[in-house]
C-alpha cells in the first residue's frame, strides 16, 4: 500500500480546502423558511399570567409584564 500519496502536504491542503468549501456552501444554504399553515409566533403564542389566565402579550407598544408564561395554540403547550 502506498501511504506516501495520502500523507503529503498536498493531501492535507486539498482536504482542508475541500472541507472549507463544503462547510461554506452548506452555510449559504441554511436559511430558515416559514412552514405553510403553521402561523407565526405572533399568531400562535398567547400570554398567560401566574394563574394561567389569558392576558395580552403587549400593552400598546410595550410588553405586558403580567404575561409571564406563553401558551402555544398549535402545540397546546404552556
N, CA, C and O atoms as a CHARMM CRD file, in Angstrom:
* protein
*
  312
    1    1 UNK  N      0.84300  -1.18900   0.00000 PROA 1      0.00000
    2    1 UNK  CA     0.00000   0.00000   0.00000 PROA 1      0.00000
    3    1 UNK  C      0.88000   1.24100   0.00000 PROA 1      0.00000
    4    1 UNK  O      1.83600   1.32200   0.77100 PROA 1      0.00000
    5    2 UNK  N      0.58100   2.16600  -0.81800 PROA 2      0.00000
    6    2 UNK  CA     1.36400   3.38500  -0.92300 PROA 2      0.00000
    7    2 UNK  C      0.74200   4.45600  -0.02900 PROA 2      0.00000
    8    2 UNK  O     -0.28000   5.04400  -0.38300 PROA 2      0.00000
    9    3 UNK  N      1.35200   4.70800   1.11900 PROA 3      0.00000
   10    3 UNK  CA     0.82500   5.71200   2.05400 PROA 3      0.00000
   11    3 UNK  C      1.40500   7.08700   1.78200 PROA 3      0.00000
   12    3 UNK  O      0.91100   8.08100   2.31400 PROA 3      0.00000
   13    4 UNK  N      2.42100   7.15900   0.97900 PROA 4      0.00000
   14    4 UNK  CA     3.05800   8.44400   0.70400 PROA 4      0.00000
   15    4 UNK  C      2.09800   9.37800  -0.03300 PROA 4      0.00000
   16    4 UNK  O      2.12700  10.58300   0.21700 PROA 4      0.00000
   17    5 UNK  N      1.26300   8.87900  -0.91600 PROA 5      0.00000
   18    5 UNK  CA     0.37100   9.74100  -1.67700 PROA 5      0.00000
   19    5 UNK  C     -0.73000  10.33200  -0.80000 PROA 5      0.00000
   20    5 UNK  O     -1.32600  11.34700  -1.16100 PROA 5      0.00000
   21    6 UNK  N     -1.00700   9.71200   0.34600 PROA 6      0.00000
   22    6 UNK  CA    -2.06200  10.22200   1.21400 PROA 6      0.00000
   23    6 UNK  C     -1.53300  11.07900   2.35300 PROA 6      0.00000
   24    6 UNK  O     -2.31300  11.75500   3.02400 PROA 6      0.00000
   25    7 UNK  N     -0.23100  11.06500   2.58400 PROA 7      0.00000
   26    7 UNK  CA     0.28400  11.75500   3.76700 PROA 7      0.00000
   27    7 UNK  C      1.05800  13.02600   3.44700 PROA 7      0.00000
   28    7 UNK  O      1.53400  13.68300   4.37300 PROA 7      0.00000
   29    8 UNK  N      1.20000  13.39000   2.22500 PROA 8      0.00000
   30    8 UNK  CA     1.97100  14.57000   1.87200 PROA 8      0.00000
   31    8 UNK  C      1.21600  15.84900   2.15800 PROA 8      0.00000
   32    8 UNK  O      0.02500  15.80800   2.46700 PROA 8      0.00000
   33    9 UNK  N      1.89300  16.99200   2.06100 PROA 9      0.00000
   34    9 UNK  CA     1.24300  18.27000   2.32800 PROA 9      0.00000
   35    9 UNK  C      0.12600  18.57600   1.33800 PROA 9      0.00000
   36    9 UNK  O     -0.81400  19.29800   1.67000 PROA 9      0.00000
   37   10 UNK  N      0.21900  18.03300   0.12200 PROA 10     0.00000
   38   10 UNK  CA    -0.82000  18.33800  -0.85100 PROA 10     0.00000
   39   10 UNK  C     -2.14800  17.70300  -0.46100 PROA 10     0.00000
   40   10 UNK  O     -3.20000  18.29600  -0.69500 PROA 10     0.00000
   41   11 UNK  N     -2.12500  16.49900   0.13500 PROA 11     0.00000
   42   11 UNK  CA    -3.37400  15.86200   0.56300 PROA 11     0.00000
   43   11 UNK  C     -4.02900  16.65900   1.68400 PROA 11     0.00000
   44   11 UNK  O     -5.24100  16.87400   1.66200 PROA 11     0.00000
   45   12 UNK  N     -3.24300  17.09800   2.66200 PROA 12     0.00000
   46   12 UNK  CA    -3.79200  17.88100   3.77400 PROA 12     0.00000
   47   12 UNK  C     -4.36000  19.20200   3.30000 PROA 12     0.00000
   48   12 UNK  O     -5.42800  19.62000   3.74800 PROA 12     0.00000
   49   13 UNK  N     -3.64900  19.86400   2.39400 PROA 13     0.00000
   50   13 UNK  CA    -4.11200  21.15000   1.88700 PROA 13     0.00000
   51   13 UNK  C     -5.39400  20.98900   1.09100 PROA 13     0.00000
   52   13 UNK  O     -6.31500  21.79600   1.22200 PROA 13     0.00000
   53   14 UNK  N     -5.45900  19.95800   0.26900 PROA 14     0.00000
   54   14 UNK  CA    -6.66400  19.72000  -0.52700 PROA 14     0.00000
   55   14 UNK  C     -7.82300  19.37300   0.40100 PROA 14     0.00000
   56   14 UNK  O     -8.94100  19.84200   0.18600 PROA 14     0.00000
   57   15 UNK  N     -7.58200  18.57200   1.41600 PROA 15     0.00000
   58   15 UNK  CA    -8.63300  18.20100   2.36500 PROA 15     0.00000
   59   15 UNK  C     -9.19200  19.42400   3.06200 PROA 15     0.00000
   60   15 UNK  O    -10.40900  19.59600   3.12600 PROA 15     0.00000
   61   16 UNK  N     -8.33400  20.26600   3.57800 PROA 16     0.00000
   62   16 UNK  CA    -8.80500  21.44800   4.29600 PROA 16     0.00000
   63   16 UNK  C     -9.57700  22.37400   3.37600 PROA 16     0.00000
   64   16 UNK  O    -10.59700  22.93500   3.77700 PROA 16     0.00000
   65   17 UNK  N     -9.10700  22.54200   2.15400 PROA 17     0.00000
   66   17 UNK  CA    -9.82900  23.39600   1.21700 PROA 17     0.00000
   67   17 UNK  C    -11.18300  22.80700   0.86500 PROA 17     0.00000
   68   17 UNK  O    -12.17300  23.53000   0.76100 PROA 17     0.00000
   69   18 UNK  N    -11.22600  21.49900   0.68300 PROA 18     0.00000
   70   18 UNK  CA   -12.48300  20.84200   0.34500 PROA 18     0.00000
   71   18 UNK  C    -13.47900  20.96600   1.48800 PROA 18     0.00000
   72   18 UNK  O    -14.64900  21.28100   1.26700 PROA 18     0.00000
   73   19 UNK  N    -13.01700  20.72000   2.70400 PROA 19     0.00000
   74   19 UNK  CA   -13.90000  20.83700   3.86700 PROA 19     0.00000
   75   19 UNK  C    -14.39000  22.26500   4.01400 PROA 19     0.00000
   76   19 UNK  O    -15.57300  22.48400   4.27200 PROA 19     0.00000
   77   20 UNK  N    -13.51000  23.23700   3.85600 PROA 20     0.00000
   78   20 UNK  CA   -13.90200  24.64100   3.97000 PROA 20     0.00000
   79   20 UNK  C    -14.93600  25.00600   2.90500 PROA 20     0.00000
   80   20 UNK  O    -15.88600  25.73500   3.18800 PROA 20     0.00000
   81   21 UNK  N    -14.75900  24.50900   1.70000 PROA 21     0.00000
   82   21 UNK  CA   -15.71000  24.80300   0.62700 PROA 21     0.00000
   83   21 UNK  C    -17.06800  24.17400   0.90600 PROA 21     0.00000
   84   21 UNK  O    -18.10400  24.80800   0.70300 PROA 21     0.00000
   85   22 UNK  N    -17.06500  22.93600   1.36900 PROA 22     0.00000
   86   22 UNK  CA   -18.32700  22.25300   1.65500 PROA 22     0.00000
   87   22 UNK  C    -19.05500  22.93600   2.81100 PROA 22     0.00000
   88   22 UNK  O    -20.26600  23.14600   2.74000 PROA 22     0.00000
   89   23 UNK  N    -18.33000  23.28200   3.87100 PROA 23     0.00000
   90   23 UNK  CA   -18.95300  23.96100   5.00800 PROA 23     0.00000
   91   23 UNK  C    -19.47200  25.32600   4.58200 PROA 23     0.00000
   92   23 UNK  O    -20.58900  25.69900   4.94400 PROA 23     0.00000
   93   24 UNK  N    -18.69700  26.06400   3.83400 PROA 24     0.00000
   94   24 UNK  CA   -19.13800  27.36900   3.35100 PROA 24     0.00000
   95   24 UNK  C    -20.37100  27.27100   2.48200 PROA 24     0.00000
   96   24 UNK  O    -21.27600  28.09700   2.59400 PROA 24     0.00000
   97   25 UNK  N    -20.41800  26.28300   1.62700 PROA 25     0.00000
   98   25 UNK  CA   -21.58200  26.09000   0.76400 PROA 25     0.00000
   99   25 UNK  C    -22.79800  25.71900   1.60700 PROA 25     0.00000
  100   25 UNK  O    -23.90200  26.19800   1.34700 PROA 25     0.00000
  101   26 UNK  N    -22.60300  24.87000   2.61000 PROA 26     0.00000
  102   26 UNK  CA   -23.70200  24.47300   3.49100 PROA 26     0.00000
  103   26 UNK  C    -24.26100  25.64500   4.27000 PROA 26     0.00000
  104   26 UNK  O    -25.47100  25.73200   4.47900 PROA 26     0.00000
  105   27 UNK  N    -23.38800  26.55500   4.70700 PROA 27     0.00000
  106   27 UNK  CA   -23.84700  27.71100   5.45600 PROA 27     0.00000
  107   27 UNK  C    -24.67500  28.65200   4.58800 PROA 27     0.00000
  108   27 UNK  O    -25.59200  29.30300   5.09000 PROA 27     0.00000
  109   28 UNK  N    -24.36900  28.73600   3.30400 PROA 28     0.00000
  110   28 UNK  CA   -25.15800  29.61000   2.44500 PROA 28     0.00000
  111   28 UNK  C    -26.53400  29.02300   2.16900 PROA 28     0.00000
  112   28 UNK  O    -27.46700  29.76500   1.86000 PROA 28     0.00000
  113   29 UNK  N    -26.67900  27.70400   2.27400 PROA 29     0.00000
  114   29 UNK  CA   -27.97400  27.08000   2.02500 PROA 29     0.00000
  115   29 UNK  C    -28.84600  26.99800   3.27700 PROA 29     0.00000
  116   29 UNK  O    -30.05100  26.77300   3.16700 PROA 29     0.00000
  117   30 UNK  N    -28.27200  27.17400   4.44600 PROA 30     0.00000
  118   30 UNK  CA   -29.02600  27.02900   5.69500 PROA 30     0.00000
  119   30 UNK  C    -29.80400  28.30700   5.98000 PROA 30     0.00000
  120   30 UNK  O    -29.30600  29.21200   6.64900 PROA 30     0.00000
  121   31 UNK  N    -31.00100  28.37200   5.47800 PROA 31     0.00000
  122   31 UNK  CA   -31.85600  29.52500   5.68400 PROA 31     0.00000
  123   31 UNK  C    -33.17500  29.06900   6.30200 PROA 31     0.00000
  124   31 UNK  O    -33.69700  28.01800   5.93300 PROA 31     0.00000
  125   32 UNK  N    -33.71000  29.83500   7.22500 PROA 32     0.00000
  126   32 UNK  CA   -34.99600  29.49800   7.82800 PROA 32     0.00000
  127   32 UNK  C    -36.10800  29.84800   6.85100 PROA 32     0.00000
  128   32 UNK  O    -36.13500  30.94400   6.29200 PROA 32     0.00000
  129   33 UNK  N    -37.00500  28.92600   6.65500 PROA 33     0.00000
  130   33 UNK  CA   -38.13000  29.11800   5.75400 PROA 33     0.00000
  131   33 UNK  C    -39.41100  28.87000   6.54700 PROA 33     0.00000
  132   33 UNK  O    -39.50700  27.85700   7.23900 PROA 33     0.00000
  133   34 UNK  N    -40.39800  29.76700   6.46700 PROA 34     0.00000
  134   34 UNK  CA   -41.63500  29.52600   7.20600 PROA 34     0.00000
  135   34 UNK  C    -42.36000  28.29100   6.68900 PROA 34     0.00000
  136   34 UNK  O    -42.32700  27.98600   5.49700 PROA 34     0.00000
  137   35 UNK  N    -43.01200  27.59000   7.60500 PROA 35     0.00000
  138   35 UNK  CA   -43.78100  26.41300   7.24300 PROA 35     0.00000
  139   35 UNK  C    -45.22000  26.85500   6.99100 PROA 35     0.00000
  140   35 UNK  O    -45.84400  27.49000   7.84000 PROA 35     0.00000
  141   36 UNK  N    -45.72900  26.51400   5.83000 PROA 36     0.00000
  142   36 UNK  CA   -47.07700  26.92400   5.44200 PROA 36     0.00000
  143   36 UNK  C    -48.09500  26.35800   6.43200 PROA 36     0.00000
  144   36 UNK  O    -47.97200  25.21100   6.86200 PROA 36     0.00000
  145   37 UNK  N    -49.07600  27.14200   6.78500 PROA 37     0.00000
  146   37 UNK  CA   -50.21800  26.80600   7.64200 PROA 37     0.00000
  147   37 UNK  C    -49.86400  26.61900   9.10600 PROA 37     0.00000
  148   37 UNK  O    -50.70200  26.13400   9.86800 PROA 37     0.00000
  149   38 UNK  N    -48.66200  26.98000   9.53400 PROA 38     0.00000
  150   38 UNK  CA   -48.34400  26.87700  10.95000 PROA 38     0.00000
  151   38 UNK  C    -48.36600  28.22000  11.66000 PROA 38     0.00000
  152   38 UNK  O    -48.11500  28.28400  12.86300 PROA 38     0.00000
  153   39 UNK  N    -48.65900  29.28400  10.94400 PROA 39     0.00000
  154   39 UNK  CA   -48.72500  30.58700  11.58400 PROA 39     0.00000
  155   39 UNK  C    -47.35500  31.11400  11.95700 PROA 39     0.00000
  156   39 UNK  O    -46.32800  30.58400  11.53300 PROA 39     0.00000
  157   40 UNK  N    -47.36100  32.14700  12.74300 PROA 40     0.00000
  158   40 UNK  CA   -46.12300  32.72800  13.24400 PROA 40     0.00000
  159   40 UNK  C    -46.23600  32.82000  14.75300 PROA 40     0.00000
  160   40 UNK  O    -47.30400  32.57000  15.31100 PROA 40     0.00000
  161   41 UNK  N    -45.17500  33.16600  15.40100 PROA 41     0.00000
  162   41 UNK  CA   -45.22700  33.25900  16.85800 PROA 41     0.00000
  163   41 UNK  C    -46.23000  34.31400  17.29500 PROA 41     0.00000
  164   41 UNK  O    -46.80500  34.20300  18.37700 PROA 41     0.00000
  165   42 UNK  N    -46.45200  35.33800  16.47100 PROA 42     0.00000
  166   42 UNK  CA   -47.41800  36.37800  16.83800 PROA 42     0.00000
  167   42 UNK  C    -48.84500  35.83800  16.85400 PROA 42     0.00000
  168   42 UNK  O    -49.67800  36.33100  17.61400 PROA 42     0.00000
  169   43 UNK  N    -49.13900  34.84200  16.03600 PROA 43     0.00000
  170   43 UNK  CA   -50.50000  34.31400  15.98300 PROA 43     0.00000
  171   43 UNK  C    -50.68100  33.06000  16.82100 PROA 43     0.00000
  172   43 UNK  O    -51.80200  32.76700  17.23500 PROA 43     0.00000
  173   44 UNK  N    -49.61900  32.31000  17.08400 PROA 44     0.00000
  174   44 UNK  CA   -49.77000  31.05600  17.82400 PROA 44     0.00000
  175   44 UNK  C    -49.45100  31.18000  19.30700 PROA 44     0.00000
  176   44 UNK  O    -49.85700  30.31600  20.08500 PROA 44     0.00000
  177   45 UNK  N    -48.73400  32.23000  19.72900 PROA 45     0.00000
  178   45 UNK  CA   -48.40600  32.38700  21.14900 PROA 45     0.00000
  179   45 UNK  C    -49.35200  33.37500  21.81100 PROA 45     0.00000
  180   45 UNK  O    -49.62800  34.44900  21.27800 PROA 45     0.00000
  181   46 UNK  N    -49.83700  32.99700  22.96800 PROA 46     0.00000
  182   46 UNK  CA   -50.69100  33.87100  23.76000 PROA 46     0.00000
  183   46 UNK  C    -50.07000  34.00500  25.14500 PROA 46     0.00000
  184   46 UNK  O    -49.38400  33.10000  25.62100 PROA 46     0.00000
  185   47 UNK  N    -50.31500  35.13700  25.78000 PROA 47     0.00000
  186   47 UNK  CA   -49.78600  35.37000  27.11300 PROA 47     0.00000
  187   47 UNK  C    -50.65500  34.74300  28.18500 PROA 47     0.00000
  188   47 UNK  O    -51.87400  34.65400  28.03800 PROA 47     0.00000
  189   48 UNK  N    -50.02300  34.31000  29.26000 PROA 48     0.00000
  190   48 UNK  CA   -50.72800  33.78500  30.43100 PROA 48     0.00000
  191   48 UNK  C    -50.10700  34.41500  31.67900 PROA 48     0.00000
  192   48 UNK  O    -48.89500  34.61100  31.76000 PROA 48     0.00000
  193   49 UNK  N    -50.97600  34.72700  32.65400 PROA 49     0.00000
  194   49 UNK  CA   -50.45200  35.27100  33.90300 PROA 49     0.00000
  195   49 UNK  C    -50.05200  34.13500  34.84000 PROA 49     0.00000
  196   49 UNK  O    -50.07200  32.96900  34.44500 PROA 49     0.00000
  197   50 UNK  N    -49.69000  34.46600  36.07700 PROA 50     0.00000
  198   50 UNK  CA   -49.19800  33.48100  37.03300 PROA 50     0.00000
  199   50 UNK  C    -50.23300  32.40500  37.34000 PROA 50     0.00000
  200   50 UNK  O    -49.86900  31.28800  37.70800 PROA 50     0.00000
  201   51 UNK  N    -51.53000  32.72700  37.19500 PROA 51     0.00000
  202   51 UNK  CA   -52.60300  31.77300  37.46800 PROA 51     0.00000
  203   51 UNK  C    -53.05400  31.02500  36.21900 PROA 51     0.00000
  204   51 UNK  O    -53.96000  30.19500  36.29700 PROA 51     0.00000
  205   52 UNK  N    -52.44200  31.30000  35.07500 PROA 52     0.00000
  206   52 UNK  CA   -52.81100  30.63200  33.83600 PROA 52     0.00000
  207   52 UNK  C    -53.91800  31.31100  33.06700 PROA 52     0.00000
  208   52 UNK  O    -54.39700  30.77400  32.06900 PROA 52     0.00000
  209   53 UNK  N    -54.33200  32.48200  33.51200 PROA 53     0.00000
  210   53 UNK  CA   -55.38700  33.22400  32.81900 PROA 53     0.00000
  211   53 UNK  C    -54.83200  33.94000  31.59600 PROA 53     0.00000
  212   53 UNK  O    -53.70800  34.44100  31.63300 PROA 53     0.00000
  213   54 UNK  N    -55.60700  33.99700  30.50500 PROA 54     0.00000
  214   54 UNK  CA   -55.12700  34.69400  29.29900 PROA 54     0.00000
  215   54 UNK  C    -54.94800  36.19300  29.54700 PROA 54     0.00000
  216   54 UNK  O    -55.81600  36.84000  30.13300 PROA 54     0.00000
  217   55 UNK  N    -53.83900  36.72600  29.10500 PROA 55     0.00000
  218   55 UNK  CA   -53.56400  38.16400  29.13500 PROA 55     0.00000
  219   55 UNK  C    -52.88100  38.52900  27.82400 PROA 55     0.00000
  220   55 UNK  O    -52.21500  37.68800  27.22000 PROA 55     0.00000
  221   56 UNK  N    -53.03700  39.77400  27.37700 PROA 56     0.00000
  222   56 UNK  CA   -52.35500  40.17200  26.13800 PROA 56     0.00000
  223   56 UNK  C    -50.83400  40.19500  26.33400 PROA 56     0.00000
  224   56 UNK  O    -50.33800  40.51500  27.41400 PROA 56     0.00000
  225   57 UNK  N    -50.11000  39.85000  25.26800 PROA 57     0.00000
  226   57 UNK  CA   -48.65000  39.88900  25.33200 PROA 57     0.00000
  227   57 UNK  C    -48.11800  41.31300  25.34900 PROA 57     0.00000
  228   57 UNK  O    -47.08900  41.59600  25.96300 PROA 57     0.00000
  229   58 UNK  N    -48.82400  42.19900  24.67300 PROA 58     0.00000
  230   58 UNK  CA   -48.37300  43.58500  24.56100 PROA 58     0.00000
  231   58 UNK  C    -49.44000  44.52500  25.10600 PROA 58     0.00000
  232   58 UNK  O    -50.63600  44.26300  24.97300 PROA 58     0.00000
  233   59 UNK  N    -49.00200  45.61800  25.71800 PROA 59     0.00000
  234   59 UNK  CA   -49.87300  46.70600  26.13200 PROA 59     0.00000
  235   59 UNK  C    -49.39300  47.91700  25.34700 PROA 59     0.00000
  236   59 UNK  O    -48.39500  48.54600  25.69800 PROA 59     0.00000
  237   60 UNK  N    -50.11200  48.23100  24.29100 PROA 60     0.00000
  238   60 UNK  CA   -49.64600  49.26900  23.37200 PROA 60     0.00000
  239   60 UNK  C    -48.41800  48.75900  22.65000 PROA 60     0.00000
  240   60 UNK  O    -48.48700  47.73100  21.97700 PROA 60     0.00000
  241   61 UNK  N    -47.29200  49.45000  22.77200 PROA 61     0.00000
  242   61 UNK  CA   -46.05000  49.00100  22.14500 PROA 61     0.00000
  243   61 UNK  C    -45.08400  48.41600  23.16700 PROA 61     0.00000
  244   61 UNK  O    -43.92900  48.14200  22.84100 PROA 61     0.00000
  245   62 UNK  N    -45.55000  48.22100  24.40900 PROA 62     0.00000
  246   62 UNK  CA   -44.70000  47.69100  25.48100 PROA 62     0.00000
  247   62 UNK  C    -45.11800  46.26700  25.84100 PROA 62     0.00000
  248   62 UNK  O    -46.29600  45.92400  25.74000 PROA 62     0.00000
  249   63 UNK  N    -44.16000  45.43300  26.26000 PROA 63     0.00000
  250   63 UNK  CA   -44.53200  44.08700  26.70700 PROA 63     0.00000
  251   63 UNK  C    -45.38000  44.14000  27.97200 PROA 63     0.00000
  252   63 UNK  O    -45.15200  44.97300  28.84900 PROA 63     0.00000
  253   64 UNK  N    -46.34900  43.25400  28.05700 PROA 64     0.00000
  254   64 UNK  CA   -47.19300  43.16400  29.24300 PROA 64     0.00000
  255   64 UNK  C    -46.43600  42.39000  30.31300 PROA 64     0.00000
  256   64 UNK  O    -46.12200  41.21500  30.12000 PROA 64     0.00000
  257   65 UNK  N    -46.13900  43.03000  31.43300 PROA 65     0.00000
  258   65 UNK  CA   -45.35900  42.39600  32.49000 PROA 65     0.00000
  259   65 UNK  C    -46.14100  41.29800  33.20900 PROA 65     0.00000
  260   65 UNK  O    -45.54500  40.46400  33.89100 PROA 65     0.00000
  261   66 UNK  N    -47.46300  41.28600  33.06600 PROA 66     0.00000
  262   66 UNK  CA   -48.27400  40.23200  33.67700 PROA 66     0.00000
  263   66 UNK  C    -48.17200  38.93200  32.88400 PROA 66     0.00000
  264   66 UNK  O    -48.45500  37.86200  33.42300 PROA 66     0.00000
  265   67 UNK  N    -47.77700  39.00300  31.62100 PROA 67     0.00000
  266   67 UNK  CA   -47.66600  37.81300  30.77200 PROA 67     0.00000
  267   67 UNK  C    -46.32800  37.14100  31.03600 PROA 67     0.00000
  268   67 UNK  O    -45.34100  37.39700  30.34500 PROA 67     0.00000
  269   68 UNK  N    -46.31100  36.27600  32.04900 PROA 68     0.00000
  270   68 UNK  CA   -45.04500  35.62700  32.39800 PROA 68     0.00000
  271   68 UNK  C    -44.91000  34.24500  31.77800 PROA 68     0.00000
  272   68 UNK  O    -43.82800  33.65900  31.80400 PROA 68     0.00000
  273   69 UNK  N    -45.99700  33.71700  31.22100 PROA 69     0.00000
  274   69 UNK  CA   -45.95900  32.43300  30.52100 PROA 69     0.00000
  275   69 UNK  C    -46.46400  32.63000  29.10500 PROA 69     0.00000
  276   69 UNK  O    -47.21200  33.56900  28.83200 PROA 69     0.00000
  277   70 UNK  N    -46.06000  31.75000  28.20400 PROA 70     0.00000
  278   70 UNK  CA   -46.57500  31.73000  26.84600 PROA 70     0.00000
  279   70 UNK  C    -47.36200  30.44600  26.63900 PROA 70     0.00000
  280   70 UNK  O    -46.94600  29.37300  27.07600 PROA 70     0.00000
  281   71 UNK  N    -48.49200  30.56500  25.97400 PROA 71     0.00000
  282   71 UNK  CA   -49.28000  29.39500  25.60500 PROA 71     0.00000
  283   71 UNK  C    -49.24600  29.28000  24.09000 PROA 71     0.00000
  284   71 UNK  O    -49.59800  30.22800  23.38800 PROA 71     0.00000
  285   72 UNK  N    -48.82800  28.13300  23.58300 PROA 72     0.00000
  286   72 UNK  CA   -48.76700  27.88100  22.14600 PROA 72     0.00000
  287   72 UNK  C    -50.04300  27.17400  21.72400 PROA 72     0.00000
  288   72 UNK  O    -50.29100  26.03900  22.13200 PROA 72     0.00000
  289   73 UNK  N    -50.85600  27.84000  20.90700 PROA 73     0.00000
  290   73 UNK  CA   -52.13800  27.27700  20.49300 PROA 73     0.00000
  291   73 UNK  C    -51.98100  26.10200  19.53700 PROA 73     0.00000
  292   73 UNK  O    -52.85200  25.23300  19.49200 PROA 73     0.00000
  293   74 UNK  N    -50.90000  26.05200  18.77600 PROA 74     0.00000
  294   74 UNK  CA   -50.66900  24.93100  17.84700 PROA 74     0.00000
  295   74 UNK  C    -50.26100  23.66800  18.58100 PROA 74     0.00000
  296   74 UNK  O    -50.71000  22.57400  18.23900 PROA 74     0.00000
  297   75 UNK  N    -49.40700  23.81300  19.59200 PROA 75     0.00000
  298   75 UNK  CA   -48.89400  22.65400  20.32700 PROA 75     0.00000
  299   75 UNK  C    -49.68500  22.33000  21.57300 PROA 75     0.00000
  300   75 UNK  O    -49.47400  21.28800  22.19300 PROA 75     0.00000
  301   76 UNK  N    -50.62100  23.23800  21.95600 PROA 76     0.00000
  302   76 UNK  CA   -51.38900  23.09400  23.19000 PROA 76     0.00000
  303   76 UNK  C    -50.45100  22.90100  24.36500 PROA 76     0.00000
  304   76 UNK  O    -50.57500  21.95400  25.14100 PROA 76     0.00000
  305   77 UNK  N    -49.50800  23.82800  24.47300 PROA 77     0.00000
  306   77 UNK  CA   -48.43000  23.71500  25.44600 PROA 77     0.00000
  307   77 UNK  C    -48.15000  25.06800  26.07900 PROA 77     0.00000
  308   77 UNK  O    -48.06400  26.07500  25.37700 PROA 77     0.00000
  309   78 UNK  N    -48.00500  25.10000  27.40300 PROA 78     0.00000
  310   78 UNK  CA   -47.64800  26.33400  28.09700 PROA 78     0.00000
  311   78 UNK  C    -46.19000  26.27900  28.47400 PROA 78     0.00000
  312   78 UNK  O    -45.67100  27.22200  29.07300 PROA 78     0.00000
